[in-house]
Amino acid sequence: MAKIGKNRVGLSTASCSVSFVKSFLGWSVHRNQPDFFSPAFLASNASQFCTRDKGKEAEDITRWYGAKDMRCTLVFDDQPKTNRDSIESRGMIYQGIQTDSTVHVADYDAGVQRLRERGCPC
């Protein structure tokens, strides 16, 4: 399970190049943080590939972790026109990021603040 502090992490990508994504994440992240994006994590239902509905996939990931309340799910995404409504209609928090698909510290901090405003543990 990938975690940042108390928060569990899921992965949902529209990329259908599953082997490339797993290889890239395994090389770039796993070498520095062995418990993060491990082969077991990338093979689990916490990782969704070739997704077309980010809200549904984020909901599936949240449920896979055993949570029932979508209000404490934070989704970082760079496609507000196609994904924001699907995410927010399920009660989750949409946190936009730049189109370089990188979650910057400011994005993370803004998202955590929104979780705290909802009374979510983080």
Salt bridges, closest charged atoms under 4 A:
ASP53 OD2 - ARG90 NH2 3.71
GLU59 OE2 - ARG63 NH2 2.91
GLU59 OE1 - ARG90 NE 2.89
ASP60 OD2 - LYS56 NZ 2.71
ASP69 OD2 - ARG71 NE 3.68
ASP77 OD1 - LYS54 NZ 2.93
GLU88 OE2 - ARG84 NE 3.15
ASP100 OD2 - HIS104 NE2 3.29
